[in-house]
Amino acid sequence: MELLSLGMKTICEPITLLWIVFGVVIGVIFGALPGVSSTMAIVLCVSFTYTMSPVTAVAFLATVYCSAITGGGVTAILFKIPGTPSSAATALDGYPMAMRGEAGRALGISLVCSSIGGIVATVIMFFLTQPLMKISLKFSAAEQFAVALLGLSVLVFLDQKHMLNTFTSAVIGLVLATIGIDSFSSVPRFTFGQTWLLDGIDPLPFMMGMFAAVEVYHEIAAPSDRSVYHSKQRAELTKLAPIRDFIQMKWTILRSALIGATVGILPGAGSNIAGWLAYTAESKFSPHPETLGTGDPCGIAACETANNAATGGAMIPMLSMGIPGSNAAAMMMAALAIQGVQMGPMLMKTQPEYLSATFCAMFLANILMVFVSLFMAKAFARILSMPYWLLGTFIMALAFTGCYASRSSMTSVYLMLAGSIAGYFFQKFHFNIPALILGLVLGPILERQFRRGMQMSGSLTAFFSRPITMAISAAVLVMYLCVLRSAFLRNRHGGAEKTP
């Protein structure tokens, strides 16, 4: 209760409350813009945080994170164009409902379920983060290495159609993470005599390039059909969803909230996987699975509850262990590090106000965003009709400003440009950008904890002789074996089908 009281006191300060409200508005808007993911929304808002106090920055970014996921469902329903990738499953049932004149009902279900999922996950985050912090304080270098390895192992679920490309992307990220001065020996590595590489590859501008700029490049290279944004008929709202809808879908909402929070806790999984996993689960548990994809409200409820629940789940490993639970959480972690916020086991002892502010800000945001989204729903159609040359210019201007302001150096801008070029070709040749980012973020942690463990024990036995390390290593092994088994069965069935 003391921690909760501290959080309420923190976010009720006028300036912090104003930034939270602004974060809800701008998060919903960015989330509704096609191609602007929750990660990109945080990227574009990072430049706002440089003049804030660290506590206000934590609250603001957490609010943008929650709201952007919710905003993505709006355009998925109105235009069948997901604002964020995590809302892709929402379009399957939301758009058919809008086409038969139930846009208001679909939006109401989306927004309320988003709020419920976010609140459930925030409560879970509040109660789980502190116990995990206490447990993680007992972790040695071996356990911390195993946890980071578990986070990196989520790669096996990212893109099973291009597994080789996914792992290659992760290896590239790990290699990039080694650039700079070695923290143990103070010897420059892979700098090739360039002084600007001595600090290493800063993840923040590199991610800005790979997420924000790549979408602009993609739109320039292959402009999408934006005529749908001018259709006023599709933006018409009818009456909102009645309460009985939510009573009938109570088990879908509860099941999806738990799925989303659980998936969010897994480092690197994120809202995309949570939304599709909940939608798949609904197809298994629904008494009428044949209606999914034709305008079934349960499909909207499943996806929107789960992808918002994943936001709270993703904060748990970030706050308790310093391991980002999603790309957006990794971006938040990089941005807050500039503010001097050190995520991990010592956060509760040294900076408890950050934990309480994050919890209270996310709780408040999940309530506010329902009213903000309903109020702004009609305005989204006008925002989407904005010429892309103007929208794309605005996105790039924010990205350049945020990069330069992060270190007041053109080096960050160059890194963003390099990241954008690399990201464009990664997308073109089906390499995996999230895998590279995961390697770049977790690489320093893996290396540091492995070398610390080796220095302390002098052998690899410390990594396999401790119970927690063995349990985590076993989980990693099971994950890889399951994927290998699935790939083997898939190839076997494929071969059998080709045999005459």
FIVOKE-675037 format. One line per field, with one value per residue (C-alpha): residue number from 1; residue in one letter; z, x, y. Coordinates in steps of 0.25 Angstrom, whole numbers, plus 5000, padded with zeros to 4 digits. Last residue first. Layout:
! FIVOKE-675037
i: [NUM | ...]
aa: [A | ...]
w: [Z | ...]
u: [X | ...]
v: [Y | ...]
This chain:
! FIVOKE-675037
i: [500 | 499 | 498 | 497 | 496 | 495 | 494 | 493 | 492 | 491 | 490 | 489 | 488 | 487 | 486 | 485 | 484 | 483 | 482 | 481 | 480 | 479 | 478 | 477 | 476 | 475 | 474 | 473 | 472 | 471 | 470 | 469 | 468 | 467 | 466 | 465 | 464 | 463 | 462 | 461 | 460 | 459 | 458 | 457 | 456 | 455 | 454 | 453 | 452 | 451 | 450 | 449 | 448 | 447 | 446 | 445 | 444 | 443 | 442 | 441 | 440 | 439 | 438 | 437 | 436 | 435 | 434 | 433 | 432 | 431 | 430 | 429 | 428 | 427 | 426 | 425 | 424 | 423 | 422 | 421 | 420 | 419 | 418 | 417 | 416 | 415 | 414 | 413 | 412 | 411 | 410 | 409 | 408 | 407 | 406 | 405 | 404 | 403 | 402 | 401 | 400 | 399 | 398 | 397 | 396 | 395 | 394 | 393 | 392 | 391 | 390 | 389 | 388 | 387 | 386 | 385 | 384 | 383 | 382 | 381 | 380 | 379 | 378 | 377 | 376 | 375 | 374 | 373 | 372 | 371 | 370 | 369 | 368 | 367 | 366 | 365 | 364 | 363 | 362 | 361 | 360 | 359 | 358 | 357 | 356 | 355 | 354 | 353 | 352 | 351 | 350 | 349 | 348 | 347 | 346 | 345 | 344 | 343 | 342 | 341 | 340 | 339 | 338 | 337 | 336 | 335 | 334 | 333 | 332 | 331 | 330 | 329 | 328 | 327 | 326 | 325 | 324 | 323 | 322 | 321 | 320 | 319 | 318 | 317 | 316 | 315 | 314 | 313 | 312 | 311 | 310 | 309 | 308 | 307 | 306 | 305 | 304 | 303 | 302 | 301 | 300 | 299 | 298 | 297 | 296 | 295 | 294 | 293 | 292 | 291 | 290 | 289 | 288 | 287 | 286 | 285 | 284 | 283 | 282 | 281 | 280 | 279 | 278 | 277 | 276 | 275 | 274 | 273 | 272 | 271 | 270 | 269 | 268 | 267 | 266 | 265 | 264 | 263 | 262 | 261 | 260 | 259 | 258 | 257 | 256 | 255 | 254 | 253 | 252 | 251 | 250 | 249 | 248 | 247 | 246 | 245 | 244 | 243 | 242 | 241 | 240 | 239 | 238 | 237 | 236 | 235 | 234 | 233 | 232 | 231 | 230 | 229 | 228 | 227 | 226 | 225 | 224 | 223 | 222 | 221 | 220 | 219 | 218 | 217 | 216 | 215 | 214 | 213 | 212 | 211 | 210 | 209 | 208 | 207 | 206 | 205 | 204 | 203 | 202 | 201 | 200 | 199 | 198 | 197 | 196 | 195 | 194 | 193 | 192 | 191 | 190 | 189 | 188 | 187 | 186 | 185 | 184 | 183 | 182 | 181 | 180 | 179 | 178 | 177 | 176 | 175 | 174 | 173 | 172 | 171 | 170 | 169 | 168 | 167 | 166 | 165 | 164 | 163 | 162 | 161 | 160 | 159 | 158 | 157 | 156 | 155 | 154 | 153 | 152 | 151 | 150 | 149 | 148 | 147 | 146 | 145 | 144 | 143 | 142 | 141 | 140 | 139 | 138 | 137 | 136 | 135 | 134 | 133 | 132 | 131 | 130 | 129 | 128 | 127 | 126 | 125 | 124 | 123 | 122 | 121 | 120 | 119 | 118 | 117 | 116 | 115 | 114 | 113 | 112 | 111 | 110 | 109 | 108 | 107 | 106 | 105 | 104 | 103 | 102 | 101 | 100 | 99 | 98 | 97 | 96 | 95 | 94 | 93 | 92 | 91 | 90 | 89 | 88 | 87 | 86 | 85 | 84 | 83 | 82 | 81 | 80 | 79 | 78 | 77 | 76 | 75 | 74 | 73 | 72 | 71 | 70 | 69 | 68 | 67 | 66 | 65 | 64 | 63 | 62 | 61 | 60 | 59 | 58 | 57 | 56 | 55 | 54 | 53 | 52 | 51 | 50 | 49 | 48 | 47 | 46 | 45 | 44 | 43 | 42 | 41 | 40 | 39 | 38 | 37 | 36 | 35 | 34 | 33 | 32 | 31 | 30 | 29 | 28 | 27 | 26 | 25 | 24 | 23 | 22 | 21 | 20 | 19 | 18 | 17 | 16 | 15 | 14 | 13 | 12 | 11 | 10 | 9 | 8 | 7 | 6 | 5 | 4 | 3 | 2 | 1]
aa: [P | T | K | E | A | G | G | H | R | N | R | L | F | A | S | R | L | V | C | L | Y | M | V | L | V | A | A | S | I | A | M | T | I | P | R | S | F | F | A | T | L | S | G | S | M | Q | M | G | R | R | F | Q | R | E | L | I | P | G | L | V | L | G | L | I | L | A | P | I | N | F | H | F | K | Q | F | F | Y | G | A | I | S | G | A | L | M | L | Y | V | S | T | M | S | S | R | S | A | Y | C | G | T | F | A | L | A | M | I | F | T | G | L | L | W | Y | P | M | S | L | I | R | A | F | A | K | A | M | F | L | S | V | F | V | M | L | I | N | A | L | F | M | A | C | F | T | A | S | L | Y | E | P | Q | T | K | M | L | M | P | G | M | Q | V | G | Q | I | A | L | A | A | M | M | M | A | A | A | N | S | G | P | I | G | M | S | L | M | P | I | M | A | G | G | T | A | A | N | N | A | T | E | C | A | A | I | G | C | P | D | G | T | G | L | T | E | P | H | P | S | F | K | S | E | A | T | Y | A | L | W | G | A | I | N | S | G | A | G | P | L | I | G | V | T | A | G | I | L | A | S | R | L | I | T | W | K | M | Q | I | F | D | R | I | P | A | L | K | T | L | E | A | R | Q | K | S | H | Y | V | S | R | D | S | P | A | A | I | E | H | Y | V | E | V | A | A | F | M | G | M | M | F | P | L | P | D | I | G | D | L | L | W | T | Q | G | F | T | F | R | P | V | S | S | F | S | D | I | G | I | T | A | L | V | L | G | I | V | A | S | T | F | T | N | L | M | H | K | Q | D | L | F | V | L | V | S | L | G | L | L | A | V | A | F | Q | E | A | A | S | F | K | L | S | I | K | M | L | P | Q | T | L | F | F | M | I | V | T | A | V | I | G | G | I | S | S | C | V | L | S | I | G | L | A | R | G | A | E | G | R | M | A | M | P | Y | G | D | L | A | T | A | A | S | S | P | T | G | P | I | K | F | L | I | A | T | V | G | G | G | T | I | A | S | C | Y | V | T | A | L | F | A | V | A | T | V | P | S | M | T | Y | T | F | S | V | C | L | V | I | A | M | T | S | S | V | G | P | L | A | G | F | I | V | G | I | V | V | G | F | V | I | W | L | L | T | I | P | E | C | I | T | K | M | G | L | S | L | L | E | M]
w: [4776 | 4787 | 4788 | 4799 | 4807 | 4806 | 4811 | 4823 | 4826 | 4825 | 4835 | 4844 | 4844 | 4846 | 4858 | 4864 | 4863 | 4869 | 4881 | 4882 | 4883 | 4893 | 4901 | 4901 | 4906 | 4917 | 4921 | 4922 | 4931 | 4940 | 4940 | 4944 | 4955 | 4961 | 4960 | 4953 | 4939 | 4937 | 4949 | 4942 | 4931 | 4937 | 4945 | 4955 | 4957 | 4944 | 4936 | 4942 | 4940 | 4925 | 4923 | 4930 | 4922 | 4909 | 4911 | 4916 | 4904 | 4894 | 4900 | 4893 | 4880 | 4879 | 4882 | 4871 | 4861 | 4864 | 4863 | 4849 | 4844 | 4830 | 4819 | 4807 | 4806 | 4821 | 4824 | 4812 | 4818 | 4832 | 4828 | 4821 | 4833 | 4843 | 4835 | 4835 | 4850 | 4853 | 4845 | 4853 | 4866 | 4861 | 4859 | 4874 | 4884 | 4891 | 4891 | 4884 | 4871 | 4870 | 4875 | 4865 | 4854 | 4857 | 4859 | 4846 | 4839 | 4844 | 4840 | 4826 | 4825 | 4829 | 4819 | 4808 | 4812 | 4809 | 4821 | 4819 | 4831 | 4840 | 4834 | 4837 | 4851 | 4855 | 4856 | 4866 | 4874 | 4886 | 4886 | 4887 | 4898 | 4906 | 4905 | 4906 | 4920 | 4927 | 4922 | 4924 | 4939 | 4941 | 4932 | 4940 | 4954 | 4951 | 4944 | 4955 | 4966 | 4959 | 4957 | 4971 | 4976 | 4971 | 4980 | 4987 | 4977 | 4965 | 4970 | 4963 | 4950 | 4942 | 4944 | 4942 | 4939 | 4929 | 4917 | 4922 | 4921 | 4906 | 4905 | 4914 | 4907 | 4894 | 4899 | 4905 | 4891 | 4885 | 4895 | 4909 | 4912 | 4922 | 4933 | 4943 | 4951 | 4943 | 4929 | 4933 | 4938 | 4927 | 4916 | 4924 | 4925 | 4910 | 4907 | 4914 | 4903 | 4892 | 4899 | 4901 | 4887 | 4881 | 4889 | 4889 | 4874 | 4871 | 4881 | 4874 | 4862 | 4849 | 4838 | 4842 | 4854 | 4851 | 4848 | 4862 | 4868 | 4882 | 4883 | 4891 | 4880 | 4871 | 4883 | 4886 | 4872 | 4874 | 4888 | 4881 | 4870 | 4879 | 4889 | 4877 | 4872 | 4887 | 4890 | 4890 | 4892 | 4907 | 4911 | 4921 | 4910 | 4906 | 4921 | 4921 | 4908 | 4911 | 4924 | 4918 | 4907 | 4916 | 4924 | 4912 | 4905 | 4919 | 4920 | 4906 | 4909 | 4920 | 4911 | 4900 | 4911 | 4914 | 4900 | 4889 | 4884 | 4875 | 4861 | 4856 | 4842 | 4838 | 4827 | 4820 | 4820 | 4810 | 4808 | 4815 | 4805 | 4795 | 4801 | 4792 | 4797 | 4791 | 4788 | 4789 | 4796 | 4806 | 4809 | 4811 | 4821 | 4828 | 4829 | 4835 | 4848 | 4851 | 4846 | 4847 | 4861 | 4866 | 4862 | 4869 | 4882 | 4881 | 4882 | 4875 | 4882 | 4890 | 4883 | 4869 | 4868 | 4869 | 4856 | 4856 | 4851 | 4863 | 4863 | 4878 | 4886 | 4898 | 4912 | 4917 | 4924 | 4918 | 4904 | 4897 | 4885 | 4875 | 4882 | 4881 | 4866 | 4866 | 4875 | 4865 | 4853 | 4861 | 4863 | 4848 | 4844 | 4854 | 4847 | 4833 | 4836 | 4842 | 4831 | 4831 | 4846 | 4848 | 4863 | 4871 | 4870 | 4874 | 4888 | 4891 | 4893 | 4905 | 4910 | 4908 | 4916 | 4927 | 4926 | 4927 | 4939 | 4946 | 4943 | 4948 | 4961 | 4964 | 4978 | 4975 | 4964 | 4974 | 4981 | 4968 | 4964 | 4977 | 4974 | 4959 | 4961 | 4969 | 4961 | 4948 | 4951 | 4954 | 4941 | 4933 | 4938 | 4935 | 4921 | 4918 | 4923 | 4915 | 4902 | 4905 | 4906 | 4894 | 4884 | 4889 | 4887 | 4874 | 4869 | 4874 | 4868 | 4854 | 4854 | 4841 | 4833 | 4828 | 4842 | 4846 | 4835 | 4838 | 4853 | 4850 | 4842 | 4845 | 4860 | 4856 | 4851 | 4863 | 4868 | 4855 | 4859 | 4852 | 4845 | 4832 | 4831 | 4829 | 4841 | 4850 | 4847 | 4848 | 4862 | 4867 | 4866 | 4875 | 4887 | 4885 | 4884 | 4897 | 4905 | 4900 | 4901 | 4915 | 4919 | 4912 | 4920 | 4933 | 4932 | 4926 | 4938 | 4948 | 4940 | 4941 | 4927 | 4917 | 4910 | 4910 | 4898 | 4888 | 4892 | 4886 | 4872 | 4877 | 4886 | 4875 | 4867 | 4877 | 4878 | 4863 | 4853 | 4840 | 4839 | 4848 | 4859 | 4869 | 4866 | 4869 | 4882 | 4887 | 4884 | 4892 | 4904 | 4905 | 4906 | 4917 | 4924 | 4921 | 4928 | 4940 | 4941 | 4941 | 4951 | 4961 | 4962 | 4956 | 4968 | 4979 | 4973 | 4972 | 4986 | 4991 | 4983 | 4989 | 5003 | 5000]
u: [5011 | 5020 | 5019 | 5009 | 5018 | 5030 | 5021 | 5017 | 5031 | 5036 | 5025 | 5028 | 5043 | 5039 | 5030 | 5040 | 5051 | 5042 | 5039 | 5053 | 5057 | 5047 | 5051 | 5065 | 5062 | 5053 | 5065 | 5074 | 5065 | 5063 | 5079 | 5081 | 5071 | 5077 | 5092 | 5102 | 5100 | 5106 | 5115 | 5122 | 5126 | 5140 | 5148 | 5137 | 5137 | 5144 | 5135 | 5122 | 5127 | 5130 | 5116 | 5109 | 5116 | 5114 | 5100 | 5096 | 5104 | 5096 | 5082 | 5080 | 5087 | 5082 | 5068 | 5069 | 5074 | 5062 | 5052 | 5058 | 5056 | 5062 | 5052 | 5060 | 5053 | 5050 | 5065 | 5068 | 5060 | 5065 | 5080 | 5077 | 5069 | 5080 | 5091 | 5082 | 5079 | 5094 | 5097 | 5087 | 5093 | 5107 | 5102 | 5103 | 5094 | 5094 | 5079 | 5075 | 5081 | 5073 | 5060 | 5061 | 5064 | 5052 | 5042 | 5046 | 5045 | 5031 | 5026 | 5032 | 5025 | 5011 | 5013 | 5017 | 5007 | 4995 | 4986 | 4974 | 4977 | 4976 | 4962 | 4957 | 4963 | 4955 | 4942 | 4949 | 4954 | 4944 | 4943 | 4958 | 4960 | 4949 | 4955 | 4969 | 4966 | 4964 | 4976 | 4984 | 4981 | 4986 | 4998 | 5001 | 4999 | 5008 | 5019 | 5019 | 5020 | 5032 | 5039 | 5036 | 5044 | 5057 | 5069 | 5062 | 5052 | 5061 | 5072 | 5067 | 5066 | 5064 | 5074 | 5068 | 5079 | 5070 | 5078 | 5075 | 5061 | 5061 | 5069 | 5059 | 5047 | 5052 | 5054 | 5040 | 5035 | 5043 | 5037 | 5039 | 5052 | 5062 | 5066 | 5062 | 5050 | 5046 | 5048 | 5044 | 5030 | 5028 | 5025 | 5014 | 5007 | 5008 | 5004 | 4990 | 4988 | 4991 | 4982 | 4969 | 4970 | 4972 | 4961 | 4951 | 4951 | 4950 | 4939 | 4931 | 4930 | 4929 | 4932 | 4947 | 4942 | 4928 | 4933 | 4938 | 4924 | 4925 | 4938 | 4949 | 4959 | 4956 | 4958 | 4972 | 4976 | 4971 | 4978 | 4991 | 4989 | 4988 | 4999 | 5009 | 5008 | 5007 | 5022 | 5030 | 5044 | 5045 | 5034 | 5026 | 5017 | 5013 | 5008 | 5000 | 4994 | 4989 | 4984 | 4976 | 4971 | 4965 | 4958 | 4953 | 4948 | 4942 | 4934 | 4929 | 4914 | 4915 | 4923 | 4912 | 4901 | 4907 | 4903 | 4913 | 4912 | 4902 | 4906 | 4919 | 4921 | 4936 | 4933 | 4924 | 4934 | 4943 | 4955 | 4964 | 4961 | 4967 | 4981 | 4986 | 5000 | 5012 | 5023 | 5037 | 5032 | 5023 | 5035 | 5045 | 5035 | 5033 | 5048 | 5050 | 5042 | 5046 | 5060 | 5064 | 5059 | 5064 | 5078 | 5076 | 5072 | 5082 | 5095 | 5105 | 5118 | 5124 | 5137 | 5130 | 5132 | 5147 | 5148 | 5161 | 5154 | 5145 | 5143 | 5148 | 5154 | 5162 | 5157 | 5159 | 5146 | 5136 | 5142 | 5142 | 5133 | 5126 | 5122 | 5107 | 5108 | 5112 | 5100 | 5091 | 5097 | 5095 | 5081 | 5078 | 5085 | 5076 | 5064 | 5069 | 5071 | 5057 | 5050 | 5036 | 5037 | 5037 | 5038 | 5036 | 5050 | 5055 | 5049 | 5062 | 5068 | 5060 | 5064 | 5079 | 5077 | 5071 | 5082 | 5093 | 5086 | 5086 | 5101 | 5104 | 5098 | 5083 | 5079 | 5075 | 5066 | 5057 | 5055 | 5052 | 5043 | 5035 | 5034 | 5030 | 5019 | 5009 | 5009 | 5011 | 4998 | 4991 | 4996 | 4992 | 4978 | 4977 | 4982 | 4973 | 4961 | 4965 | 4967 | 4954 | 4947 | 4953 | 4951 | 4937 | 4933 | 4940 | 4932 | 4919 | 4921 | 4925 | 4913 | 4907 | 4909 | 4923 | 4927 | 4925 | 4932 | 4944 | 4945 | 4945 | 4958 | 4963 | 4965 | 4975 | 4984 | 4984 | 4998 | 5004 | 4999 | 4989 | 4983 | 4977 | 4963 | 4958 | 4949 | 4952 | 4967 | 4967 | 4962 | 4970 | 4983 | 4979 | 4979 | 4993 | 4998 | 4990 | 4998 | 5012 | 5009 | 5005 | 5018 | 5026 | 5019 | 5020 | 5035 | 5038 | 5030 | 5039 | 5052 | 5048 | 5045 | 5053 | 5059 | 5045 | 5039 | 5050 | 5046 | 5032 | 5035 | 5042 | 5031 | 5021 | 5031 | 5031 | 5015 | 5015 | 5013 | 5011 | 4996 | 4993 | 4984 | 4995 | 5001 | 4987 | 4985 | 4999 | 4997 | 4984 | 4989 | 5002 | 4996 | 4987 | 5000 | 5008 | 4997 | 4996 | 5012 | 5011 | 4999 | 5005 | 4995 | 5005 | 5015 | 5005 | 4998 | 5011 | 5015 | 5002 | 5003 | 5017 | 5012 | 5000]
v: [4842 | 4848 | 4863 | 4861 | 4852 | 4862 | 4873 | 4864 | 4861 | 4875 | 4880 | 4868 | 4872 | 4887 | 4884 | 4875 | 4885 | 4896 | 4887 | 4883 | 4898 | 4901 | 4889 | 4893 | 4907 | 4902 | 4892 | 4904 | 4911 | 4899 | 4897 | 4911 | 4911 | 4898 | 4902 | 4892 | 4896 | 4910 | 4909 | 4897 | 4905 | 4908 | 4918 | 4920 | 4935 | 4940 | 4930 | 4935 | 4950 | 4946 | 4940 | 4951 | 4962 | 4955 | 4952 | 4966 | 4972 | 4964 | 4966 | 4979 | 4976 | 4962 | 4966 | 4977 | 4967 | 4958 | 4969 | 4973 | 4959 | 4956 | 4954 | 4960 | 4973 | 4975 | 4973 | 4982 | 4993 | 4991 | 4992 | 5006 | 5010 | 5006 | 5013 | 5026 | 5024 | 5022 | 5034 | 5042 | 5037 | 5041 | 5055 | 5058 | 5064 | 5051 | 5047 | 5061 | 5057 | 5044 | 5050 | 5061 | 5052 | 5043 | 5054 | 5060 | 5046 | 5044 | 5058 | 5057 | 5043 | 5050 | 5062 | 5053 | 5043 | 5053 | 5053 | 5045 | 5036 | 5048 | 5051 | 5037 | 5037 | 5049 | 5041 | 5032 | 5043 | 5044 | 5028 | 5027 | 5038 | 5031 | 5018 | 5023 | 5029 | 5016 | 5008 | 5021 | 5022 | 5007 | 5010 | 5022 | 5016 | 5004 | 5012 | 5022 | 5012 | 5005 | 5018 | 5023 | 5011 | 5017 | 5011 | 4999 | 4995 | 4998 | 4989 | 4976 | 4982 | 4995 | 5006 | 5020 | 5030 | 5038 | 5033 | 5019 | 5023 | 5024 | 5010 | 5003 | 5009 | 5004 | 4990 | 4991 | 4994 | 4983 | 4974 | 4968 | 4976 | 4969 | 4978 | 4968 | 4973 | 4985 | 4979 | 4965 | 4971 | 4982 | 4972 | 4966 | 4980 | 4982 | 4968 | 4970 | 4980 | 4970 | 4960 | 4968 | 4973 | 4960 | 4952 | 4963 | 4965 | 4950 | 4949 | 4960 | 4950 | 4958 | 4947 | 4944 | 4935 | 4930 | 4915 | 4914 | 4913 | 4908 | 4916 | 4909 | 4905 | 4917 | 4926 | 4920 | 4924 | 4938 | 4938 | 4933 | 4944 | 4955 | 4950 | 4948 | 4962 | 4968 | 4964 | 4952 | 4958 | 4954 | 4945 | 4953 | 4958 | 4944 | 4942 | 4955 | 4953 | 4938 | 4943 | 4954 | 4945 | 4935 | 4946 | 4953 | 4940 | 4936 | 4949 | 4949 | 4948 | 4958 | 4967 | 4967 | 4968 | 4982 | 4987 | 4991 | 5005 | 5011 | 5014 | 5020 | 5024 | 5023 | 5014 | 5023 | 5034 | 5027 | 5036 | 5027 | 5016 | 5024 | 5022 | 5011 | 5008 | 5014 | 5004 | 5011 | 5023 | 5015 | 5005 | 5017 | 5023 | 5009 | 5008 | 5021 | 5018 | 5004 | 5001 | 5016 | 5018 | 5005 | 5009 | 5023 | 5016 | 5003 | 5012 | 5004 | 5005 | 5016 | 5015 | 5015 | 5030 | 5029 | 5021 | 5013 | 5000 | 5000 | 4985 | 4985 | 4995 | 4990 | 4994 | 4980 | 4977 | 4987 | 4985 | 4998 | 4998 | 4988 | 4975 | 4978 | 4979 | 4964 | 4960 | 4968 | 4961 | 4947 | 4951 | 4954 | 4941 | 4934 | 4940 | 4938 | 4923 | 4922 | 4928 | 4921 | 4920 | 4935 | 4940 | 4927 | 4922 | 4936 | 4934 | 4928 | 4942 | 4944 | 4930 | 4934 | 4946 | 4938 | 4928 | 4939 | 4945 | 4931 | 4929 | 4943 | 4941 | 4942 | 4945 | 4959 | 4952 | 4946 | 4959 | 4966 | 4955 | 4956 | 4971 | 4970 | 4960 | 4968 | 4981 | 4974 | 4965 | 4978 | 4984 | 4972 | 4972 | 4987 | 4986 | 4974 | 4982 | 4994 | 4987 | 4980 | 4993 | 4999 | 4987 | 4984 | 4999 | 5000 | 4987 | 4993 | 5006 | 5000 | 4991 | 4995 | 4983 | 4987 | 4991 | 4977 | 4971 | 4981 | 4976 | 4961 | 4959 | 4973 | 4970 | 4959 | 4970 | 4978 | 4974 | 4979 | 4993 | 5002 | 4990 | 4993 | 4987 | 5001 | 5004 | 4992 | 4991 | 5006 | 5006 | 4994 | 5001 | 5011 | 5001 | 4997 | 5012 | 5015 | 5005 | 5009 | 5024 | 5023 | 5015 | 5026 | 5037 | 5030 | 5027 | 5041 | 5047 | 5039 | 5043 | 5058 | 5063 | 5072 | 5060 | 5053 | 5059 | 5054 | 5040 | 5042 | 5037 | 5025 | 5021 | 5022 | 5014 | 5003 | 5003 | 5002 | 5013 | 5005 | 5010 | 5022 | 5018 | 5015 | 5029 | 5035 | 5026 | 5029 | 5044 | 5045 | 5035 | 5042 | 5056 | 5051 | 5045 | 5058 | 5066 | 5057 | 5058 | 5074 | 5074 | 5065 | 5053 | 5043 | 5044 | 5044 | 5032 | 5025 | 5027 | 5022 | 5010 | 5007 | 5009 | 5000]
